[in-house]
């Protein structure tokens, strides 16, 4: 334990107990969720957006606990390894510069960077949020899609790779992931998977696509 930890002991982002940024008790309490399908593409999540995981993600995003990316990324890395999906590189869902300035960091980018280190995959840039869309909270699925129309573009000179995985913190309706994927596909790339820390428990009842795979509405 470092001197800094002695002076300012870390608190678990899931339960608030002192001793670790993310404790084993909270990690063990995560609700698993089956691999899903979003617009024909595999959707892999570390767990259900509930309980300690939900609190940890909120702490990570809204309280500026940037170091939590390294603590939470292994959860998603394990889910990706179990899924057996084949991807070539990672790209993070970007924030608009205005939102990035307000928050101070892009939670998806830091997560993707830590995930790439765990999975030995490169993180590629080029996906850009070109429209400062209003907050998605409280919007229905159709409203979210309208809100995100034309929000993303691929701005790198080099075309996006094939088999790219898009990384975000939470999948609520899937509208953000779909809009970003469309921009990449229009630029000549392809999406191998969507990777998120958590899938929201507020999703409508999922449609069964196979005995152990569900659609993210």
N, C-alpha and C positions, 0 to 999 in steps of 0.2 A: 504494500500500500504506500502511495506517495505522500509526501508532506501535504500536498494540496488536498488529497482525500481526507487526511486527518483533520485539516482545518475546515474543509467544506465537504463533508461526507456525501457521496452520491445518494440520490433517492430514486427508487424504482418508479418509472413512468406509468406503470400499471396500477400499483397499489399505494405508492407514496412511502413505503418503508425504506429506512436507511440501509445502505450497504452495497447497492448496485444500481446501475442505470435501468436494468431490466432483470428482475429476479427470476429464479428457476420456478418459484411457485406460480408466478403469472404466466410464464412460458408454458407450464404444464396445464394451465387453465384454458388455453386457447381452444376454441371450438373448430375442429377440422371441417373442411368443406370440399366436396368433390370437384374434380376438374370440370370446367364448363366449356360451353361453346358460345362465342359471340360473333354473330355474322359469319359463321362458318369457320372461325379461327379459335384455336384452343385458348382457353382462359384459365390460368393457373393462379391460385391465391394461397397465401400463407395460412389463412384462417377466416372465420366469420367476423365481420365488423361488429363486435360486441364485447362487453366485459373489459378485461385488462388490455386487450389489443386495441380496442377502440379508444380507451383512455390514453394509451401510449402514443397512438398516432396523433391524437389531438394535442398532446403535450409536445410532441416532435414538431408539428406544423405551427402551432399557434403560440407556443411559449419559447420558441427559439432554441430548443434542445437539439442542436444539430448533430451532436455526437451520437444520438440515438440511431442514426442511420446504420452505423457499424454494429449496433446491438440487435437491430431488427432484421437486417439483411439476411443473416443466416436462416431465419425462419422461411423466407421466400426461396432461398437457395436450396434448402432441403426439399421444398415442395416441387421445385423445378426438376431436381435430380430424380425424385420419385416418379414424376410424370413421364420421363423418357423422351420428352420433346426434343427436336433437333433444331437449334437456332445458331446463327452465325455471329451475331453481334447484338448489342443493346442500344436502344435510344430512349431517352427520358421524355415524358410529356413536358413541354416547356411552359413557363409562365410568361405572360406579357411583361415587357420591361417595366411598365407601371406597377404591376402586382409584385414583381421581383424586388423593386425598390422599396415597396411597403413592407414586405416580409423579410427581406434581407438575404434570402437564400431560396433555392428551388428544392423543395423536399423530394421531388421525384428524381432530380438529377443526382443528389447526394445518395439516395437509395440505389439508383442504377450504378453509380460508381462503386459502391461497396459490393453490390451484387456481382458486378463484372469481375472484381478481384476474387470473389469466392468461387465463381464459375469459370474463371480464366477466359473471359470473353471481353472483346473491346467495346468501349462506349463510343458511339459515333455521334457527331453533331450534324446539324443541318436542318432539323425540324424546328420551325420557328412559329411562335404564336403572333400573328400579325394583326389580330383584332382584340381589343381589350373588352372582352365580353363581361356582362354583369355576373354576379355570383350565381352559381347553379343551385344553391341551397333552397329548397322549397319548391323547385320547379318540377313539373311532371316530365315523363320521358319525351313526349312530343315537343314540349316547350324547350327542353334542354337541346334537342336536335336543332331546332330553329335558332336558338341562342348561339350555337356553335358553328352555324353554317359559314363556311369560308374563313374560319378562325385560324387555321393552320396552313402553312406552306413549307415546302422543302426549298431552302434558299442556298444550299451549298452548291458549288460548281460541279462537284462529283455526284453522280446519281446515287441514291440510297442502295444499299446492298439487298440481295435476295435473302429471305429467311431471317429478317430483322425482328427482334422482340421489342415491343413497346412496354415501358415500365412506368407505373404510377402507384400512388399510395393506396387508393381505394377505388373500387368499381361500384358505383351506385346504380345507374341505369345502363352504363356502357356507352353513353353518347359521346363523351370526351374521347375515349379510345377509338371509337368508330370514325370520328371526324379526323383525328390525327392519322389513322390508318389510310383514310381516303387520300390525304395529301401525299403520303408516301407512295401509294400505288399510282397516283397520277404522275409522279416524278419517275416512275419506272422501277420502283422497288417492290418488295413483297413482304408481308407480315407472316412470320412463323408462329408467333404466339403473343398473347397479352399476359403480362406478369404484374400482379398487384399484391400488396401486403395483405389486403383484406377485401372481401366482398360484403356489401352492405346487407344487413338483415332485413332492411325495409324493402328489398326487391319484391315485386309481385311473385306469386307462386310460379316456380320455374317449370318450363316445359321439358319433359323427359326426352332426351335424344338417344339414349342408350341406357342400359341398366345402371351405369355408374357415372354418367355424364349429364350435365344439365345446362340449359341455355340461360345466359344472363340477359334478361329482358332489356 
